[in-house]
Amino acid sequence: MTMKTVPFAELLKEAVNKEGILSTCYSRFHQYSIGNQLWLWDQVSQRDETLGPVQTLKQWNTLGRSIKGGSKAYSMLMPVIVPKKDKAGKKIEGKFSKFFMLKNYWFTVHQTEGDDFKEETIIPEWDKQKALDKLLIKENAYESVDGNVQGYASFHSFAINPLAIYPHKTTFHELAHIVLGHTTEHTMSDSEATPRDIREVEAESVAYILCSILGLDGLEESRGYIQHWLKDNQIDDKSAQKIFSCANTILNAGKVV
């Protein structure tokens, strides 16, 4: 099965409209990508089972726990790397293709029994300067004469209004524009460039995800911003995948271990 089997757009919609899902997912599934975290949550919810940390059979065995009889494994998307081949079917040295497949390898702690297991609640710490250094992004002084502008981004730099209501949310929004490639789209043809309403929805969705995971304010305003730009349109699976990937990139770049 391919990535198209996972309803990313629907998962994003649920995450934005139901406050608490993202933080709950991260606290239990933090070692996995945000898209996989939400996919796990959706599967558990569909089965009406109990959320809990997940591990593979081998990992649970290492922790002294075994899988209960009749337990059905959960799936996650995993990268698969295969060598590229020429027209004759011969492998091309040093050339590889990457795609994703759903693998049914994981079980929640509630599907296991054995040695005691203590669930840890994880709330990540995020360092802005660490993220900027890793992403090669520069923060400049705010120079706009329009005091209503919360922030702006250009190429690989951004600036935040010193009077921004939620500077952390605005920072994530502007970083998202850069990581998503919105700030360099002027070099593309009109058919390749992302429409402005979708750009704003994508960037603000990233900001919403990160604020939710990090326990920061501004979620209600963020939802309103998304709805303002989305109007009657719908985010498709491709945009949702980009949003999840961007949020992962920014979170991991500044995450304090």
BELSULFEN-V656824 format. One line per field, one symbol per residue. ss: DSSP state (H for helix, E for strand, L for the rest). A space follows every 10 residues. Layout:
ss=???
This chain:
ss=LLHHHLLHHH HHHHHHHLLL HHHHHHHHHL LLLHHHHHHH HHHHHHHLLL LLLEEEHHHH HHLLEEELLL LLLEEEEEEE EEEEELLLLL EEEEEEEEEE EEEEEEEEHH HEEELLLLLL LLLLEELHHH HHHHHLLEEL LLLLLLLLLL EEEELLEEEE LLLLLLHHHH HHHHHHHHHL LHHHHHHLLL LLLLLHHHHH HHHHHHHHHH HHHHLLLLHH HHHHHHHHHH LLLLLLHHHH HHHHHHHHHH HHHHEEL
